[in-house]
Amino acid sequence: MNKTILSVAAILGMLAVILGAFGAHGLKKLVDADAINTFETGVRYQMYHALLLLFVGGTGYLNNGAKMTIFYLVVGGIILFSGSIYGLATNDLSSFDFKKIGFVTPIGGLLLIIAWGMLIFNVLSIKTK
């Protein structure tokens, strides 16, 4: 399980670096500055949460159930939040209108907030000596 969490965290981190480079260089001539800033927001939140998953997968302070709950919340949150932001930022480049599914962005954000809440709850539940 920790191997899965750590592997997915590494993949998400790597993709954040690739997408960040694409946003900084590849999108420059294709979309306006506001769209690039929006795209960078998606990249930044993806990287923050890849790092969160590295912590979750590497810590011995959380039980496996808590780790998996946080894992699923973060992965779902990244897909909905960052994924929809990538689509919205590059909307002019696609025949699909990502504005139609823009409502999933705050749902993804809520999943990320709940994941952090789960981490807080589980850390505060640790019995100290």
C-alpha positions in Angstrom: 0.0 0.0 0.0 2.7 2.5 0.9 4.5 1.5 -2.3 1.3 2.4 -4.3 0.9 5.7 -2.5 4.6 6.6 -3.0 4.6 5.5 -6.6 1.5 7.5 -7.5 2.9 10.5 -5.6 6.1 10.3 -7.7 4.1 10.0 -10.9 1.9 13.0 -10.0 5.1 15.0 -9.0 6.8 14.2 -12.3 3.6 15.1 -14.2 3.5 18.4 -12.4 7.0 19.2 -13.5 6.2 18.2 -17.1 3.0 20.2 -17.1 4.7 23.2 -15.5 7.3 23.2 -18.2 4.6 22.9 -20.8 2.7 25.7 -19.3 5.7 28.0 -19.1 7.1 27.3 -22.6 4.6 25.4 -24.8 1.5 27.4 -24.0 3.1 30.8 -24.2 2.2 31.4 -27.8 -1.1 29.6 -27.6 -3.1 31.2 -24.8 -3.0 34.6 -22.9 -1.2 35.3 -19.7 -4.4 34.8 -17.6 -4.8 31.3 -18.9 -1.1 30.5 -18.2 -1.5 31.8 -14.6 -4.6 29.6 -14.3 -2.7 26.6 -15.7 0.1 27.2 -13.2 -2.4 27.2 -10.3 -3.4 23.6 -11.3 0.3 22.6 -11.5 1.1 24.1 -8.1 -1.8 22.4 -6.4 -0.9 19.1 -8.1 2.6 19.4 -6.8 1.6 20.4 -3.3 -0.6 17.3 -3.1 2.0 15.0 -4.6 4.2 16.0 -1.8 1.4 15.4 0.7 1.1 11.9 -0.7 4.8 11.4 -0.3 4.5 12.2 3.4 1.4 10.1 3.9 3.0 7.1 2.1 6.2 7.4 4.1 4.9 8.0 7.6 4.4 5.3 10.2 2.1 7.5 12.2 -1.0 6.8 10.2 -2.8 3.5 10.0 -3.5 2.0 6.6 -7.1 2.9 6.5 -6.3 6.6 7.0 -3.6 6.5 4.4 -5.9 5.0 1.8 -8.7 7.4 2.6 -6.3 10.4 2.2 -4.9 8.8 -0.9 -8.2 8.4 -2.7 -9.3 11.9 -1.6 -6.1 13.5 -2.9 -6.1 11.6 -6.2 -9.8 12.4 -6.8 -9.2 16.0 -5.8 -6.2 16.4 -8.2 -8.1 14.9 -11.1 -11.2 17.1 -10.5 -9.4 20.3 -9.3 -6.2 20.4 -11.3 -7.6 18.5 -14.2 -10.5 20.8 -14.7 -8.2 23.8 -14.3 -5.9 22.4 -17.1 -9.0 22.1 -19.3 -10.4 25.5 -18.5 -7.0 27.2 -19.1 -6.6 25.6 -22.5 -10.3 25.7 -23.4 -9.7 27.8 -26.5 -7.4 25.1 -27.9 -10.0 22.3 -27.7 -13.3 21.6 -29.5 -14.7 20.5 -26.1 -16.1 23.4 -23.9 -14.5 22.7 -20.5 -16.7 25.5 -19.1 -19.5 23.0 -19.1 -17.7 20.9 -16.5 -16.2 23.8 -14.6 -18.5 22.9 -11.6 -16.1 20.0 -10.8 -13.3 22.3 -9.9 -14.7 23.3 -6.4 -15.7 19.6 -5.8 -12.0 18.7 -6.4 -11.0 21.5 -4.0 -13.4 20.2 -1.4 -11.9 16.7 -1.7 -8.4 18.2 -1.1 -9.6 20.1 1.9 -11.2 16.9 3.3 -7.9 15.0 2.8 -6.1 17.7 4.8 -8.8 17.5 7.5 -8.4 13.7 7.6 -4.7 14.1 8.1 -5.3 16.6 10.9 -7.9 14.4 12.6 -5.6 11.3 12.4 -2.5 13.2 13.6 -4.5 14.6 16.6 -5.7 11.1 17.3 -2.2 9.7 17.8 -1.7 8.6 21.4 1.3 10.1 23.0 3.3 8.7 25.8 
